[in-house]
Amino acid sequence: MARFLRPGIRSFVTSQLRMSSDQLGELGKGAGKGGGGGGSIRDAGGAMGKRQAAEEELYFKRKEKEQLAALRQHHEEEIDHHKKEIERLQRDIDRHKGKIRKLKHDD
């Protein structure tokens, strides 16, 4: 399935941008539980750490919304493509049936 997706969509499907809340710990309260620091502001905690954490959450929510919209668009394009392909194949079937009728009529 992944080979049919556009590269941007494929990367969305195959990788996660956001760590789970279990790894983050409490937002803005210093380094998380994931083993790495959250940067100097996040490490310090306090109001600035909370603000940065809120901005990061907002960024990831926006990014996820954009990616879901792109995924929906991709699926809509795939549906349209397949509908057109069905129509083309139906025309081919009708054309072949016409040839068979003509051959039977010529007999």
Secondary structure, 3 states (H helix, E strand, C coil): CHHHCCHHHHHHHHCCCCCCHHHHCCCCCCCCCCCCCCCHHHHHCHHHHHHHHHHHHHHHHHHHHHHHHHHHHHHHHHHHHHHHHHHHHHHHHHHHHHHHHHHHHHC
